[in-house]
Amino acid sequence: MSTIADATVVEIDYILRTDGGEILDQSGPGEPLSYLHGAQNIVPGLESALTGRAVGDELTVRVAPAEAYGERMDDATRNIPRTAFPPRMHLQQGAQLVLADESGRRFPVWIAEVGADTVVVDMNHPLAGTPLNFQVKVVSVRAASEEELAHGHPHGPGGHHH
């Protein structure tokens, strides 16, 4: 595989910044991010910008909120009684939890506030409403294995470890 397309495993070095230049995340030296292209492993706007790129390509990509973590929804907070959580559970502002609705569908929330009787959770991703600025270098591109395609993510050397 010479270019990035669906069903390829891609490794990228990246730095993610806010519009103000603050670094939000980055790959470590010699530790590129590995993802399965076309499997929704990364934000859609970045994945789209990487389609057709090749090893060695470097690019700067500004991803609008709608193509990243979505726009902020003002009505996306919920008050949950503290008694709905296990008594010894440590609840901390900013922590991510996975909750389930009545039908068993699981979804992530972030703790916005912890009170004595109520925990306020926010269904917005912390980066919702935020444009994302990526500086990216394509490190490698290869065809995904059948196992990787079936699992929807890349596997490291020697197979998967989940």
TORPA-100814 format. One record per residue: residue in three letters; y negated, x negated, z negated of N, C-alpha, C in turn. Coordinates in steps of 0.02 Angstrom, whole numbers, plus 50000, padded with zeros to 5 digits. Each point is the difference from the previous one (the first is absolute). Example, Ala and Ser with C-alpha at 12.3 -4.5 7.8 and 13.67 -1.06 7.14 Angstrom:
2
<pt rest="Ala" n_north="50284" n_east="49340" n_up="49610" ca_north="49941" ca_east="50045" ca_up="50000" c_north="49940" c_east="49955" c_up="50000"/>
<pt rest="Ser" n_north="49947" n_east="50018" n_up="50036" ca_north="49941" ca_east="49958" ca_up="49997" c_north="49945" c_east="50039" c_up="49963"/>
END
This chain:
162
<pt rest="Met" n_north="50059" n_east="49958" n_up="50000" ca_north="49941" ca_east="50042" ca_up="50000" c_north="49938" c_east="49956" c_up="50000"/>
<pt rest="Ser" n_north="49957" n_east="50012" n_up="50047" ca_north="49940" ca_east="49959" ca_up="50001" c_north="49938" c_east="50038" c_up="49977"/>
<pt rest="Thr" n_north="50002" n_east="50067" n_up="50004" ca_north="49942" ca_east="50038" ca_up="49978" c_north="50021" c_east="50055" c_up="49950"/>
<pt rest="Ile" n_north="49953" n_east="50021" n_up="49961" ca_north="50013" ca_east="50051" ca_up="49949" c_north="50007" c_east="50068" c_up="50033"/>
<pt rest="Ala" n_north="50055" n_east="50033" n_up="49984" ca_north="50014" ca_east="50068" ca_up="50024" c_north="50043" c_east="50034" c_up="49947"/>
<pt rest="Asp" n_north="50011" n_east="50065" n_up="50010" ca_north="50044" ca_east="50036" ca_up="49954" c_north="50068" c_east="49965" c_up="49997"/>
<pt rest="Ala" n_north="50032" n_east="50002" n_up="49943" ca_north="50066" ca_east="49970" ca_up="49988" c_north="49998" c_east="49924" c_up="49999"/>
<pt rest="Thr" n_north="49942" n_east="49971" n_up="49985" ca_north="49996" ca_east="49927" ca_up="49990" c_north="49982" c_east="49987" c_up="49927"/>
<pt rest="Val" n_north="50026" n_east="49946" n_up="49974" ca_north="49981" ca_east="49977" ca_up="49933" c_north="49945" c_east="49948" c_up="50010"/>
<pt rest="Val" n_north="49945" n_east="50012" n_up="49966" ca_north="49940" ca_east="49959" ca_up="50009" c_north="49982" c_east="49968" c_up="49934"/>
<pt rest="Glu" n_north="49980" n_east="49937" n_up="50003" ca_north="49973" ca_east="49966" ca_up="49941" c_north="49927" c_east="49983" c_up="50015"/>
<pt rest="Ile" n_north="49957" n_east="50017" n_up="49952" ca_north="49928" ca_east="49986" ca_up="50008" c_north="49974" c_east="49967" c_up="49937"/>
<pt rest="Asp" n_north="49954" n_east="49954" n_up="50010" ca_north="49957" ca_east="49976" ca_up="49946" c_north="49938" c_east="50043" c_up="50002"/>
<pt rest="Tyr" n_north="49976" n_east="50023" n_up="49943" ca_north="49942" ca_east="50044" ca_up="50001" c_north="49957" c_east="49992" c_up="49939"/>
<pt rest="Ile" n_north="49937" n_east="50020" n_up="50007" ca_north="49953" ca_east="50008" ca_up="49945" c_north="49970" c_east="50069" c_up="50010"/>
<pt rest="Leu" n_north="49999" n_east="50040" n_up="49947" ca_north="49970" ca_east="50067" ca_up="50002" c_north="49937" c_east="49999" c_up="49958"/>
<pt rest="Arg" n_north="49944" n_east="50021" n_up="50030" ca_north="49936" ca_east="50000" ca_up="49966" c_north="49966" c_east="50068" c_up="50004"/>
<pt rest="Thr" n_north="49956" n_east="50013" n_up="49953" ca_north="49955" ca_east="50058" ca_up="50003" c_north="49944" c_east="49984" c_up="50048"/>
<pt rest="Asp" n_north="49958" n_east="50050" n_up="50015" ca_north="49942" ca_east="49988" ca_up="50042" c_north="49953" c_east="49948" c_up="49968"/>
<pt rest="Gly" n_north="50000" n_east="49997" n_up="49934" ca_north="49958" ca_east="49952" ca_up="49964" c_north="50029" c_east="49930" c_up="49997"/>
<pt rest="Gly" n_north="50061" n_east="49990" n_up="50027" ca_north="50030" ca_east="49934" ca_up="50000" c_north="50048" c_east="49985" c_up="49943"/>
<pt rest="Glu" n_north="50006" n_east="50047" n_up="49953" ca_north="50046" ca_east="49990" ca_up="49943" c_north="50072" c_east="50000" c_up="50026"/>
<pt rest="Ile" n_north="50039" n_east="49949" n_up="49979" ca_north="50070" ca_east="49997" ca_up="50020" c_north="50040" c_east="50048" c_up="49957"/>
<pt rest="Leu" n_north="50034" n_east="50047" n_up="50033" ca_north="50042" ca_east="50049" ca_up="49966" c_north="50073" c_east="49978" c_up="49996"/>
<pt rest="Asp" n_north="50022" n_east="49963" n_up="50052" ca_north="50070" ca_east="49978" ca_up="50003" c_north="50004" c_east="49946" c_up="50053"/>
<pt rest="Gln" n_north="50053" n_east="49960" n_up="49995" ca_north="50012" ca_east="49949" ca_up="50051" c_north="50070" c_east="49974" c_up="49993"/>
<pt rest="Ser" n_north="50027" n_east="49974" n_up="50055" ca_north="50065" ca_east="49969" ca_up="49998" c_north="49992" c_east="49931" c_up="49968"/>
<pt rest="Gly" n_north="50052" n_east="49979" n_up="49967" ca_north="49998" ca_east="49934" ca_up="49968" c_north="50015" c_east="49945" c_up="50051"/>
<pt rest="Pro" n_north="49982" n_east="49938" n_up="49983" ca_north="50015" ca_east="49944" ca_up="50045" c_north="50075" c_east="49995" c_up="50013"/>
<pt rest="Gly" n_north="50020" n_east="50001" n_up="50063" ca_north="50070" ca_east="49996" ca_up="50018" c_north="50040" c_east="50063" c_up="49984"/>
<pt rest="Glu" n_north="49966" n_east="50055" n_up="49984" ca_north="50033" ca_east="50063" ca_up="49983" c_north="49970" c_east="50057" c_up="50040"/>
<pt rest="Pro" n_north="50012" n_east="50001" n_up="50066" ca_north="49971" ca_east="50053" ca_up="50041" c_north="50029" c_east="50068" c_up="49981"/>
<pt rest="Leu" n_north="49962" n_east="50053" n_up="50016" ca_north="50025" ca_east="50068" ca_up="49992" c_north="50047" c_east="50015" c_up="50058"/>
<pt rest="Ser" n_north="50058" n_east="50025" n_up="49984" ca_north="50050" ca_east="50019" ca_up="50051" c_north="50004" c_east="50076" c_up="50002"/>
<pt rest="Tyr" n_north="49998" n_east="50029" n_up="50060" ca_north="50005" ca_east="50073" ca_up="50005" c_north="50036" c_east="50019" c_up="50065"/>
<pt rest="Leu" n_north="50026" n_east="50061" n_up="50001" ca_north="50034" ca_east="50026" ca_up="50059" c_north="49949" c_east="50042" c_up="50039"/>
<pt rest="His" n_north="49981" n_east="49976" n_up="50059" ca_north="49949" ca_east="50033" ca_up="50040" c_north="50026" c_east="50068" c_up="50024"/>
<pt rest="Gly" n_north="49958" n_east="50051" n_up="49992" ca_north="50018" ca_east="50067" ca_up="50020" c_north="50033" c_east="50042" c_up="49946"/>
<pt rest="Ala" n_north="50011" n_east="49970" n_up="49941" ca_north="50035" ca_east="50035" ca_up="49946" c_north="49953" c_east="50021" c_up="49944"/>
<pt rest="Gln" n_north="49935" n_east="49998" n_up="50013" ca_north="49950" ca_east="50020" ca_up="49951" c_north="50003" c_east="49958" c_up="49936"/>
<pt rest="Asn" n_north="50014" n_east="49935" n_up="50008" ca_north="50001" ca_east="49954" ca_up="49943" c_north="49931" c_east="49976" c_up="49980"/>
<pt rest="Ile" n_north="49952" n_east="50005" n_up="50047" ca_north="49931" ca_east="49978" ca_up="49986" c_north="49953" c_east="50057" c_up="50022"/>
<pt rest="Val" n_north="49936" n_east="49994" n_up="49983" ca_north="49953" ca_east="50054" ca_up="50018" c_north="49997" c_east="50007" c_up="50076"/>
<pt rest="Pro" n_north="49995" n_east="50063" n_up="50024" ca_north="50003" ca_east="50013" ca_up="50072" c_north="49948" c_east="49962" c_up="50041"/>
<pt rest="Gly" n_north="49940" n_east="49994" n_up="49975" ca_north="49948" ca_east="49966" ca_up="50039" c_north="50015" c_east="49927" c_up="50013"/>
<pt rest="Leu" n_north="50029" n_east="49966" n_up="49951" ca_north="50018" ca_east="49930" ca_up="50009" c_north="50060" c_east="49995" c_up="50046"/>
<pt rest="Glu" n_north="50049" n_east="50043" n_up="49991" ca_north="50060" ca_east="49999" ca_up="50042" c_north="49980" c_east="50009" c_up="50074"/>
<pt rest="Ser" n_north="49956" n_east="50047" n_up="50012" ca_north="49977" ca_east="50014" ca_up="50069" c_north="49965" c_east="49938" c_up="50029"/>
<pt rest="Ala" n_north="49958" n_east="49968" n_up="49960" ca_north="49964" ca_east="49941" ca_up="50025" c_north="50046" c_east="49941" c_up="50014"/>
<pt rest="Leu" n_north="50058" n_east="49998" n_up="49967" ca_north="50047" ca_east="49945" ca_up="50010" c_north="50047" c_east="50011" c_up="50060"/>
<pt rest="Thr" n_north="50006" n_east="50062" n_up="50023" ca_north="50044" ca_east="50014" ca_up="50057" c_north="49979" c_east="49958" c_up="50060"/>
<pt rest="Gly" n_north="50049" n_east="49966" n_up="50029" ca_north="49988" ca_east="49959" ca_up="50060" c_north="49978" c_east="49929" c_up="49985"/>
<pt rest="Arg" n_north="49987" n_east="49985" n_up="49936" ca_north="49979" ca_east="49932" ca_up="49982" c_north="50061" c_east="49954" c_up="50000"/>
<pt rest="Ala" n_north="49987" n_east="49934" n_up="50000" ca_north="50053" ca_east="49949" ca_up="50003" c_north="49991" c_east="49949" c_up="49945"/>
<pt rest="Val" n_north="50052" n_east="49961" n_up="49989" ca_north="49998" ca_east="49946" ca_up="49950" c_north="49941" c_east="49955" c_up="50014"/>
<pt rest="Gly" n_north="49963" n_east="49985" n_up="49947" ca_north="49941" ca_east="49957" ca_up="50006" c_north="49935" c_east="50038" c_up="50008"/>
<pt rest="Asp" n_north="50004" n_east="50064" n_up="50020" ca_north="49939" ca_east="50040" ca_up="50007" c_north="49966" c_east="50007" c_up="49932"/>
<pt rest="Glu" n_north="49934" n_east="49994" n_up="50001" ca_north="49959" ca_east="50012" ca_up="49940" c_north="49950" c_east="50054" c_up="50017"/>
<pt rest="Leu" n_north="49991" n_east="50046" n_up="49953" ca_north="49954" ca_east="50055" ca_up="50012" c_north="49969" c_east="50025" c_up="49935"/>
<pt rest="Thr" n_north="49942" n_east="50030" n_up="50008" ca_north="49966" ca_east="50033" ca_up="49945" c_north="50000" c_east="50074" c_up="50018"/>
<pt rest="Val" n_north="50022" n_east="50041" n_up="49952" ca_north="50008" ca_east="50072" ca_up="50013" c_north="49965" c_east="50038" c_up="49944"/>
<pt rest="Arg" n_north="49956" n_east="50046" n_up="50019" ca_north="49970" ca_east="50046" ca_up="49952" c_north="50035" c_east="50066" c_up="50008"/>
<pt rest="Val" n_north="50032" n_east="50023" n_up="49946" ca_north="50038" ca_east="50062" ca_up="50002" c_north="49962" c_east="50054" c_up="49962"/>
<pt rest="Ala" n_north="49983" n_east="50054" n_up="50034" ca_north="49965" ca_east="50056" ca_up="49969" c_north="50046" c_east="50035" c_up="49950"/>
<pt rest="Pro" n_north="49972" n_east="50032" n_up="49949" ca_north="50042" ca_east="50034" ca_up="49950" c_north="50052" c_east="50047" c_up="50029"/>
<pt rest="Ala" n_north="49982" n_east="50036" n_up="50053" ca_north="50047" ca_east="50048" ca_up="50030" c_north="50062" c_east="49966" c_up="50028"/>
<pt rest="Glu" n_north="49995" n_east="49936" n_up="50017" ca_north="50056" ca_east="49962" ca_up="50026" c_north="50030" c_east="49953" c_up="49948"/>
<pt rest="Ala" n_north="49979" n_east="50010" n_up="49937" ca_north="50025" ca_east="49958" ca_up="49945" c_north="50030" c_east="50046" c_up="49947"/>
<pt rest="Tyr" n_north="49963" n_east="50010" n_up="49945" ca_north="50025" ca_east="50041" ca_up="49945" c_north="49967" c_east="50068" c_up="49997"/>
<pt rest="Gly" n_north="49965" n_east="50019" n_up="50053" ca_north="49969" ca_east="50066" ca_up="50004" c_north="49932" c_east="50003" c_up="49968"/>
<pt rest="Glu" n_north="49966" n_east="50055" n_up="50011" ca_north="49936" ca_east="50013" ca_up="49968" c_north="50013" c_east="50022" c_up="49929"/>
<pt rest="Arg" n_north="49952" n_east="49988" n_up="49956" ca_north="50006" ca_east="50023" ca_up="49930" c_north="49994" c_east="50076" c_up="49999"/>
<pt rest="Met" n_north="50044" n_east="50031" n_up="49963" ca_north="49998" ca_east="50072" ca_up="49990" c_north="49972" c_east="50013" c_up="49930"/>
<pt rest="Asp" n_north="49945" n_east="50037" n_up="49996" ca_north="49968" ca_east="50012" ca_up="49936" c_north="50043" c_east="50043" c_up="49953"/>
<pt rest="Asp" n_north="50043" n_east="50041" n_up="50027" ca_north="50039" ca_east="50046" ca_up="49959" c_north="50072" c_east="49974" c_up="49988"/>
<pt rest="Ala" n_north="50009" n_east="49935" n_up="50000" ca_north="50067" ca_east="49971" ca_up="49995" c_north="50018" c_east="49975" c_up="49931"/>
<pt rest="Thr" n_north="49964" n_east="50020" n_up="49948" ca_north="50018" ca_east="49981" ca_up="49932" c_north="50032" c_east="50059" c_up="49965"/>
<pt rest="Arg" n_north="50045" n_east="49985" n_up="49954" ca_north="50034" ca_east="50051" ca_up="49961" c_north="50003" c_east="49977" c_up="49927"/>
<pt rest="Asn" n_north="49992" n_east="50048" n_up="49956" ca_north="50007" ca_east="49988" ca_up="49928" c_north="50072" c_east="50018" c_up="49981"/>
<pt rest="Ile" n_north="50035" n_east="49952" n_up="49970" ca_north="50069" ca_east="50011" ca_up="49980" c_north="50003" c_east="49991" c_up="49924"/>
<pt rest="Pro" n_north="50032" n_east="50046" n_up="49965" ca_north="50005" ca_east="49992" ca_up="49928" c_north="50037" c_east="49935" c_up="49982"/>
<pt rest="Arg" n_north="49975" n_east="49966" n_up="49950" ca_north="50031" ca_east="49937" ca_up="49978" c_north="50073" c_east="50011" c_up="49982"/>
<pt rest="Thr" n_north="50016" n_east="50060" n_up="49976" ca_north="50069" ca_east="50016" ca_up="49980" c_north="50048" c_east="50003" c_up="50059"/>
<pt rest="Ala" n_north="49974" n_east="50002" n_up="50062" ca_north="50044" ca_east="50000" ca_up="50059" c_north="50030" c_east="49931" c_up="50013"/>
<pt rest="Phe" n_north="49974" n_east="49949" n_up="49967" ca_north="50025" ca_east="49931" ca_up="50008" c_north="50043" c_east="49982" c_up="49939"/>
<pt rest="Pro" n_north="50048" n_east="49955" n_up="50009" ca_north="50039" ca_east="49977" ca_up="49943" c_north="49954" c_east="49973" c_up="49945"/>
<pt rest="Pro" n_north="50016" n_east="50013" n_up="49936" ca_north="49955" ca_east="49982" ca_up="49945" c_north="49984" c_east="49925" c_up="49997"/>
<pt rest="Arg" n_north="50046" n_east="49957" n_up="50017" ca_north="49988" ca_east="49928" ca_up="49994" c_north="49976" c_east="49968" c_up="50066"/>
<pt rest="Met" n_north="49990" n_east="50042" n_up="50050" ca_north="49978" ca_east="49973" ca_up="50065" c_north="49929" c_east="49974" c_up="49994"/>
<pt rest="His" n_north="49991" n_east="49937" n_up="50022" ca_north="49934" ca_east="49970" ca_up="50000" c_north="49962" c_east="50023" c_up="50061"/>
<pt rest="Leu" n_north="49946" n_east="50037" n_up="49991" ca_north="49959" ca_east="50025" ca_up="50054" c_north="49935" c_east="49962" c_up="50001"/>
<pt rest="Gln" n_north="49984" n_east="49971" n_up="50057" ca_north="49941" ca_east="49958" ca_up="50006" c_north="49960" c_east="50020" c_up="50062"/>
<pt rest="Gln" n_north="49934" n_east="50004" n_up="49992" ca_north="49957" ca_east="50016" ca_up="50056" c_north="50013" c_east="49952" c_up="50058"/>
<pt rest="Gly" n_north="50006" n_east="50028" n_up="50060" ca_north="50012" ca_east="49960" ca_up="50060" c_north="50073" c_east="49992" c_up="50018"/>
<pt rest="Ala" n_north="50045" n_east="50016" n_up="49953" ca_north="50072" ca_east="49993" ca_up="50014" c_north="50023" c_east="50053" c_up="50049"/>
<pt rest="Gln" n_north="50049" n_east="49981" n_up="50041" ca_north="50028" ca_east="50047" ca_up="50048" c_north="50063" c_east="50031" c_up="49969"/>
<pt rest="Leu" n_north="50007" n_east="50065" n_up="50011" ca_north="50060" ca_east="50037" ca_up="49979" c_north="50027" c_east="50037" c_up="50061"/>
<pt rest="Val" n_north="50063" n_east="50018" n_up="49999" ca_north="50029" ca_east="50042" ca_up="50051" c_north="50020" c_east="50065" c_up="49965"/>
<pt rest="Leu" n_north="49970" n_east="50055" n_up="50022" ca_north="50015" ca_east="50066" ca_up="49972" c_north="50040" c_east="50040" c_up="50051"/>
<pt rest="Ala" n_north="50029" n_east="50055" n_up="49977" ca_north="50036" ca_east="50045" ca_up="50044" c_north="49973" c_east="50071" c_up="49992"/>
<pt rest="Asp" n_north="49996" n_east="50036" n_up="50055" ca_north="49977" ca_east="50069" ca_up="49996" c_north="50061" c_east="50046" c_up="49987"/>
<pt rest="Glu" n_north="49988" n_east="50066" n_up="50001" ca_north="50053" ca_east="50048" ca_up="49985" c_north="50060" c_east="49995" c_up="50047"/>
<pt rest="Ser" n_north="49988" n_east="49979" n_up="50062" ca_north="50055" ca_east="49995" ca_up="50048" c_north="50034" c_east="49932" c_up="49999"/>
<pt rest="Gly" n_north="49977" n_east="49955" n_up="49956" ca_north="50031" ca_east="49934" ca_up="49995" c_north="49968" c_east="49948" c_up="50044"/>
<pt rest="Arg" n_north="49949" n_east="50018" n_up="50039" ca_north="49965" ca_east="49953" ca_up="50043" c_north="49962" c_east="49950" c_up="49956"/>
<pt rest="Arg" n_north="50011" n_east="49936" n_up="50012" ca_north="49968" ca_east="49948" ca_up="49960" c_north="49936" c_east="49976" c_up="50034"/>
<pt rest="Phe" n_north="49950" n_east="49984" n_up="49959" ca_north="49936" ca_east="49976" ca_up="50027" c_north="49966" c_east="49955" c_up="49949"/>
<pt rest="Pro" n_north="49963" n_east="49950" n_up="50024" ca_north="49966" ca_east="49954" ca_up="49954" c_north="49935" c_east="50030" c_up="49975"/>
<pt rest="Val" n_north="49983" n_east="49983" n_up="49938" ca_north="49935" ca_east="50016" ca_up="49970" c_north="49977" c_east="49938" c_up="49961"/>
<pt rest="Trp" n_north="49936" n_east="49998" n_up="49986" ca_north="49972" ca_east="49945" ca_up="49961" c_north="49966" c_east="50029" c_up="49939"/>
<pt rest="Ile" n_north="50010" n_east="49969" n_up="49943" ca_north="49969" ca_east="50024" ca_up="49938" c_north="49926" c_east="49985" c_up="50002"/>
<pt rest="Ala" n_north="49960" n_east="50053" n_up="49995" ca_north="49927" ca_east="49992" ca_up="50001" c_north="49972" c_east="49996" c_up="49929"/>
<pt rest="Glu" n_north="50033" n_east="50035" n_up="49953" ca_north="49975" ca_east="50002" ca_up="49932" c_north="50056" c_east="50020" c_up="49953"/>
<pt rest="Val" n_north="50003" n_east="49968" n_up="49942" ca_north="50050" ca_east="50017" ca_up="49949" c_north="49963" c_east="50024" c_up="49938"/>
<pt rest="Gly" n_north="50011" n_east="50062" n_up="49983" ca_north="49971" ca_east="50029" ca_up="49940" c_north="50054" c_east="50013" c_up="49948"/>
<pt rest="Ala" n_north="49980" n_east="50022" n_up="49942" ca_north="50048" ca_east="50013" ca_up="49946" c_north="50047" c_east="50057" c_up="50019"/>
<pt rest="Asp" n_north="49974" n_east="50051" n_up="50035" ca_north="50040" ca_east="50059" ca_up="50017" c_north="50013" c_east="50008" c_up="50074"/>
<pt rest="Thr" n_north="49962" n_east="49966" n_up="50042" ca_north="50004" ca_east="50010" ca_up="50072" c_north="49999" c_east="49933" c_up="50037"/>
<pt rest="Val" n_north="50038" n_east="49997" n_up="50054" ca_north="49999" ca_east="49943" ca_up="50046" c_north="49974" c_east="50027" c_up="50066"/>
<pt rest="Val" n_north="49946" n_east="49969" n_up="50025" ca_north="49972" ca_east="50020" ca_up="50065" c_north="50030" c_east="49954" c_up="50053"/>
<pt rest="Val" n_north="50033" n_east="50031" n_up="50050" ca_north="50028" ca_east="49960" ca_up="50054" c_north="49963" c_east="50016" c_up="50064"/>
<pt rest="Asp" n_north="49996" n_east="49949" n_up="50044" ca_north="49965" ca_east="50006" ca_up="50063" c_north="50051" c_east="49991" c_up="50056"/>
<pt rest="Met" n_north="50003" n_east="50047" n_up="50046" ca_north="50047" ca_east="49995" ca_up="50055" c_north="49972" c_east="49959" c_up="50058"/>
<pt rest="Asn" n_north="49937" n_east="49980" n_up="49996" ca_north="49972" ca_east="49954" ca_up="50049" c_north="50026" c_east="49930" c_up="49987"/>
<pt rest="His" n_north="50018" n_east="49965" n_up="50053" ca_north="50016" ca_east="49929" ca_up="49994" c_north="49935" c_east="49965" c_up="49978"/>
<pt rest="Pro" n_north="50004" n_east="49947" n_up="49959" ca_north="49939" ca_east="49966" ca_up="49978" c_north="49955" c_east="49977" c_up="50058"/>
<pt rest="Leu" n_north="50028" n_east="49988" n_up="50059" ca_north="49960" ca_east="49978" ca_up="50057" c_north="49982" c_east="50056" c_up="50047"/>
<pt rest="Ala" n_north="50014" n_east="50062" n_up="49981" ca_north="49980" ca_east="50058" ca_up="50042" c_north="49924" c_east="49999" c_up="50008"/>
<pt rest="Gly" n_north="49977" n_east="50013" n_up="50060" ca_north="49929" ca_east="50001" ca_up="50014" c_north="49969" c_east="49932" c_up="50011"/>
<pt rest="Thr" n_north="50040" n_east="49948" n_up="49997" ca_north="49976" ca_east="49931" ca_up="50007" c_north="50019" c_east="49970" c_up="50067"/>
<pt rest="Pro" n_north="49952" n_east="49977" n_up="50040" ca_north="50018" ca_east="49963" ca_up="50060" c_north="50034" c_east="49934" c_up="49980"/>
<pt rest="Leu" n_north="50051" n_east="49981" n_up="50037" ca_north="50037" ca_east="49938" ca_up="49986" c_north="49986" c_east="49949" c_up="50055"/>
<pt rest="Asn" n_north="49987" n_east="49939" n_up="49980" ca_north="49985" ca_east="49946" ca_up="50046" c_north="50053" c_east="49946" c_up="49994"/>
<pt rest="Phe" n_north="50041" n_east="49995" n_up="50052" ca_north="50055" ca_east="49953" ca_up="50001" c_north="49984" c_east="49941" c_up="50044"/>
<pt rest="Gln" n_north="50017" n_east="49941" n_up="49975" ca_north="50001" ca_east="49939" ca_up="50040" c_north="50073" c_east="49982" c_up="50004"/>
<pt rest="Val" n_north="50027" n_east="49998" n_up="50061" ca_north="50073" ca_east="49995" ca_up="50009" c_north="50018" c_east="49944" c_up="50049"/>
<pt rest="Lys" n_north="50055" n_east="49967" n_up="49986" ca_north="50031" ca_east="49954" ca_up="50047" c_north="50074" c_east="50019" c_up="50006"/>
<pt rest="Val" n_north="50023" n_east="50009" n_up="50062" ca_north="50070" ca_east="50017" ca_up="50012" c_north="50042" c_east="49936" c_up="49995"/>
<pt rest="Val" n_north="50047" n_east="50000" n_up="49952" ca_north="50041" ca_east="49942" ca_up="49987" c_north="50065" c_east="50001" c_up="50039"/>
<pt rest="Ser" n_north="50033" n_east="50058" n_up="50002" ca_north="50063" ca_east="50005" ca_up="50038" c_north="50012" c_east="50072" c_up="50021"/>
<pt rest="Val" n_north="50040" n_east="50006" n_up="50053" ca_north="50021" ca_east="50065" ca_up="50027" c_north="50072" c_east="49992" c_up="50023"/>
<pt rest="Arg" n_north="50043" n_east="50047" n_up="49979" ca_north="50070" ca_east="49999" ca_up="50022" c_north="50026" c_east="50072" c_up="50005"/>
<pt rest="Ala" n_north="50053" n_east="50009" n_up="50036" ca_north="50031" ca_east="50066" ca_up="50004" c_north="50031" c_east="50017" c_up="49932"/>
<pt rest="Ala" n_north="49993" n_east="50062" n_up="49980" ca_north="50029" ca_east="50023" ca_up="49937" c_north="50076" c_east="50009" c_up="50009"/>
<pt rest="Ser" n_north="50037" n_east="49989" n_up="49947" ca_north="50072" ca_east="50012" ca_up="50002" c_north="50013" c_east="50075" c_up="49994"/>
<pt rest="Glu" n_north="50061" n_east="50021" n_up="50017" ca_north="50018" ca_east="50070" ca_up="49993" c_north="49994" c_east="50022" c_up="49927"/>
<pt rest="Glu" n_north="50019" n_east="49956" n_up="49954" ca_north="49996" ca_east="50017" ca_up="49929" c_north="49927" c_east="50009" c_up="49979"/>
<pt rest="Glu" n_north="49956" n_east="49957" n_up="50023" ca_north="49928" ca_east="50007" ca_up="49984" c_north="49972" c_east="50065" c_up="50028"/>
<pt rest="Leu" n_north="50020" n_east="50017" n_up="50062" ca_north="49977" ca_east="50062" ca_up="50030" c_north="50025" c_east="50060" c_up="49961"/>
<pt rest="Ala" n_north="50063" n_east="49998" n_up="49978" ca_north="50029" ca_east="50055" ca_up="49961" c_north="49966" c_east="50008" c_up="49933"/>
<pt rest="His" n_north="49981" n_east="49944" n_up="49969" ca_north="49969" ca_east="50001" ca_up="49933" c_north="49924" c_east="50010" c_up="50004"/>
<pt rest="Gly" n_north="49969" n_east="49987" n_up="50058" ca_north="49929" ca_east="50011" ca_up="50008" c_north="49956" c_east="49945" c_up="49973"/>
<pt rest="His" n_north="50028" n_east="49941" n_up="49989" ca_north="49961" ca_east="49943" ca_up="49976" c_north="50037" c_east="49935" c_up="50015"/>
<pt rest="Pro" n_north="49965" n_east="49944" n_up="50001" ca_north="50033" ca_east="49936" ca_up="50014" c_north="50041" c_east="49976" c_up="49940"/>
<pt rest="His" n_north="50049" n_east="49959" n_up="50015" ca_north="50041" ca_east="49969" ca_up="49949" c_north="49989" c_east="49925" c_up="50002"/>
<pt rest="Gly" n_north="50007" n_east="49969" n_up="49943" ca_north="49992" ca_east="49928" ca_up="49995" c_north="50061" c_east="49964" c_up="50024"/>
<pt rest="Pro" n_north="49999" n_east="49934" n_up="49996" ca_north="50058" ca_east="49960" ca_up="50019" c_north="50061" c_east="50022" c_up="49960"/>
<pt rest="Gly" n_north="50057" n_east="50008" n_up="50034" ca_north="50061" ca_east="50019" ca_up="49966" c_north="50009" c_east="50075" c_up="49990"/>
<pt rest="Gly" n_north="49956" n_east="50041" n_up="50029" ca_north="50008" ca_east="50072" ca_up="49995" c_north="49948" c_east="50031" c_up="49953"/>
<pt rest="His" n_north="50012" n_east="50064" n_up="49984" ca_north="49950" ca_east="50035" ca_up="49959" c_north="50015" c_east="49992" c_up="49925"/>
<pt rest="His" n_north="49948" n_east="50007" n_up="49962" ca_north="50005" ca_east="49991" ca_up="49927" c_north="49959" c_east="50055" c_up="49966"/>
<pt rest="His" n_north="50024" n_east="50063" n_up="50003" ca_north="49963" ca_east="50051" ca_up="49965" c_north="50042" c_east="50034" c_up="49949"/>
END
